[in-house]
Amino acid sequence: MNDADAPDDHWPDDFVVNDRTCIVTREATSPDQLIRFVRGPDGAVVPDLKRQLPGRGCWIRAERQLVDRAVKKQLFARALKSDAKASADLGALVDRLLVADLAGMMNMARKAGQFVSGAMKVDAAVRSGAAVGVFHASDAAADGVRKIDQARKAWKLGTDAGEDIPAFLLLTGAELDEVMGENAFIHACALAGQAGEGVVKRANLLEQYRKGGLSQTKGVADMPKQ
């Protein structure tokens, strides 16, 4: 379905909003592709990234343009069956929360030994098959990105893998400094393991939210390992 033609203006009386169906497109999809929203105590619409907040919730496919459309067309009040009010900057708030969630998971993975930074460490992890996701500052030097891309290509050719190790350029160096402090990086990678895979999952969601469409990989569990 083309997003421009998404049927968000006329809802049938029996439309269900609590079954993980996007309230904008009315399409059911995987929970990993959706963001939940609830009405807060003050009546404001609140993003519930962890899907743990109490009360009636509604879902929107994780794309900024769809969240902005839901705000513009006042779909939250109908979906939540209340006087819920969505702030005009709700789409930007979701982006900030997704960034904070990603940064938090990166720090957790680092403590678990599943997130490393530095061009040489990243190159070695990629070539060994230990990396499940590569991260660059979006303003990193092109030569540094190119060298790690060569390592990704060598790994794929050497293992006859069907999927690339995904690479993400989501935040500038200054933005990384702001959200990660002393753990900021220019080049980094997530390593195999629950925490490292959690980083890739969150990076996929943020990229999907910003760019729309499918994320880079169906899931790190589907990626071949050496």
matplotlib code that plots the C-alpha trace (Angstrom):
import matplotlib.pyplot as plt

x = [0.0, 1.3, 1.7, 0.1, -3.0, -3.1, -6.7, -6.4, -9.4, -12.4, -12.4, -15.0, -16.8, -15.4, -11.7, -9.6, -6.6, -5.2, -4.0, -0.7, -2.2, -0.9, -3.5, -2.4, -2.0, -4.3, -1.8, -0.8, 2.9, 5.6, 5.9, 9.5, 8.3, 5.9, 5.9, 3.3, 1.7, -0.4, -2.2, -0.3, -1.9, -1.9, -3.7, -0.6, 0.3, 3.4, 5.7, 6.1, 9.2, 9.5, 5.7, 5.3, 3.2, -0.3, -3.5, -5.0, -2.3, -2.2, 0.5, 2.1, 4.6, 8.0, 8.3, 8.6, 6.2, 3.5, 3.8, 3.7, 0.5, -1.2, -0.5, -1.8, -5.0, -5.6, -5.7, -4.6, -7.7, -9.8, -7.5, -7.2, -10.8, -10.0, -9.1, -5.5, -3.5, -0.4, 2.3, 3.3, 6.9, 5.9, 7.8, 11.0, 10.5, 10.3, 13.5, 15.3, 14.0, 15.1, 18.6, 18.8, 17.6, 20.3, 23.0, 22.0, 22.1, 25.6, 26.9, 25.3, 26.9, 30.2, 30.1, 29.2, 32.2, 30.0, 30.7, 34.1, 35.4, 38.5, 39.1, 41.6, 39.4, 36.4, 38.3, 39.5, 36.1, 34.5, 37.1, 36.8, 33.1, 32.5, 30.8, 27.0, 26.8, 29.2, 28.7, 30.4, 29.9, 28.0, 30.8, 33.6, 36.4, 35.5, 38.8, 38.2, 34.7, 36.0, 38.6, 36.0, 33.6, 36.4, 36.6, 32.9, 33.1, 36.0, 34.0, 31.0, 33.0, 35.0, 32.0, 29.6, 27.2, 23.8, 23.6, 26.1, 27.1, 24.9, 26.6, 25.0, 25.8, 23.1, 24.7, 27.4, 30.5, 29.1, 25.8, 27.7, 29.7, 26.4, 24.6, 27.6, 30.1, 33.4, 32.1, 31.6, 33.3, 34.1, 34.1, 32.6, 30.9, 28.5, 29.7, 27.6, 25.6, 22.4, 23.6, 25.3, 22.3, 20.1, 22.3, 21.7, 17.9, 17.7, 19.8, 17.6, 14.5, 16.0, 17.1, 13.7, 12.0, 14.1, 14.2, 11.0, 10.9, 12.6, 15.7, 19.0, 18.7, 15.9, 17.7, 21.1, 20.0, 19.6, 23.1, 25.6, 28.5, 31.9]
y = [0.0, 3.4, 5.6, 8.5, 6.4, 5.1, 5.0, 7.1, 9.4, 7.0, 4.2, 1.5, 1.3, -2.1, -1.2, -2.7, -0.6, -2.9, -5.8, -4.3, -2.8, 0.6, 3.2, 5.1, 2.4, -0.1, -2.8, -5.5, -6.2, -7.6, -5.9, -5.2, -2.8, -0.9, 1.7, 1.7, 4.9, 5.5, 8.4, 9.8, 10.9, 14.5, 13.5, 13.8, 11.0, 9.2, 6.9, 3.5, 2.0, -0.8, -1.6, -1.6, 1.4, 0.6, 1.5, 1.3, 1.5, 2.1, 1.3, 3.0, 1.5, 2.9, 5.6, 9.3, 10.3, 8.1, 9.5, 13.0, 12.1, 10.7, 13.9, 16.1, 14.1, 13.7, 9.9, 9.3, 10.5, 8.2, 5.2, 5.7, 6.5, 9.5, 13.2, 12.3, 15.2, 14.7, 17.3, 18.8, 17.6, 14.0, 12.7, 14.4, 13.2, 9.6, 10.1, 11.3, 8.4, 5.9, 7.5, 7.4, 3.7, 2.8, 4.7, 2.9, -0.5, 0.3, 1.1, -2.1, -4.1, -2.5, -3.6, -7.1, -7.1, -7.1, -3.6, -2.4, 0.8, 1.8, 1.2, -1.6, -3.5, -3.1, -4.3, -7.4, -8.2, -7.9, -10.1, -12.8, -12.9, -11.8, -8.5, -8.4, -4.7, -1.9, 1.7, 4.9, 8.5, 10.0, 12.5, 10.0, 10.3, 8.5, 6.6, 5.0, 4.0, 2.6, 0.4, -1.2, -1.6, -3.6, -5.8, -6.4, -7.3, -9.7, -11.4, -11.8, -13.2, -15.4, -17.0, -16.9, -15.1, -14.1, -11.0, -8.2, -7.3, -4.2, -0.8, 2.3, 6.0, 7.4, 10.1, 12.7, 12.7, 15.6, 13.8, 10.7, 12.9, 14.3, 11.0, 8.7, 11.0, 9.2, 6.1, 8.1, 6.7, 7.2, 3.6, 0.7, -2.6, -4.8, -8.4, -11.6, -12.1, -10.9, -7.4, -6.9, -8.2, -5.8, -2.9, -4.0, -4.4, -0.8, 0.6, -1.1, 0.5, 4.0, 3.7, 2.5, 5.3, 7.9, 6.5, 4.4, 1.0, -2.2, -2.3, -3.5, -7.1, -9.4, -10.1, -10.9, -14.4, -15.0, -14.0, -16.8, -17.0, -18.6]
z = [0.0, -0.9, 2.2, 0.4, -0.1, 3.5, 4.7, 7.8, 7.4, 7.5, 10.1, 10.2, 13.5, 14.2, 13.6, 16.3, 17.5, 20.1, 17.9, 16.8, 13.7, 12.6, 13.2, 10.1, 7.4, 9.2, 8.3, 10.8, 11.0, 13.3, 16.7, 15.9, 13.2, 15.4, 18.1, 20.9, 22.2, 25.3, 26.9, 29.9, 33.2, 31.9, 28.7, 26.5, 24.0, 25.2, 23.2, 25.0, 23.4, 25.9, 25.6, 29.4, 30.2, 31.5, 29.8, 26.3, 23.7, 20.0, 17.4, 14.5, 12.0, 13.0, 10.4, 11.2, 8.4, 9.8, 13.3, 12.0, 10.0, 13.0, 14.9, 12.0, 11.5, 15.3, 15.0, 18.6, 20.2, 18.1, 18.6, 22.3, 22.7, 24.9, 24.7, 24.2, 22.8, 20.7, 20.7, 17.4, 18.0, 18.9, 15.9, 17.0, 20.6, 19.3, 17.4, 20.5, 22.6, 19.9, 19.9, 23.7, 23.7, 21.1, 23.1, 26.3, 24.6, 23.2, 26.6, 28.0, 25.2, 25.9, 29.5, 28.4, 26.0, 23.0, 21.6, 20.7, 19.1, 17.1, 13.4, 14.0, 16.4, 14.2, 11.1, 13.0, 14.4, 10.9, 9.2, 12.0, 11.6, 15.2, 14.2, 13.8, 13.0, 12.2, 13.2, 12.0, 12.9, 9.9, 9.4, 9.7, 7.2, 4.0, 4.0, 7.3, 6.3, 3.0, 4.7, 7.0, 4.1, 2.4, 5.4, 5.3, 1.6, 2.2, 5.0, 2.8, -0.1, 2.1, 3.8, 0.8, 3.1, 1.8, 4.0, 4.5, 8.0, 8.3, 8.6, 10.2, 10.0, 12.2, 14.3, 13.8, 16.0, 18.0, 18.5, 19.7, 22.1, 23.5, 24.0, 24.9, 26.5, 27.0, 25.2, 21.9, 18.8, 15.2, 14.2, 16.3, 16.0, 17.9, 18.5, 18.6, 21.7, 23.3, 24.0, 20.7, 18.8, 20.9, 19.6, 16.0, 16.6, 17.9, 15.1, 12.6, 14.2, 14.3, 10.7, 9.7, 11.6, 9.8, 6.3, 6.1, 4.6, 5.8, 7.9, 6.6, 7.8, 8.8, 12.1, 13.2, 14.0, 10.2, 9.5, 8.8, 11.2, 10.6]

ax = plt.figure().add_subplot(projection="3d")
ax.plot(x, y, z, "-o")
ax.set_aspect("equal")
plt.show()
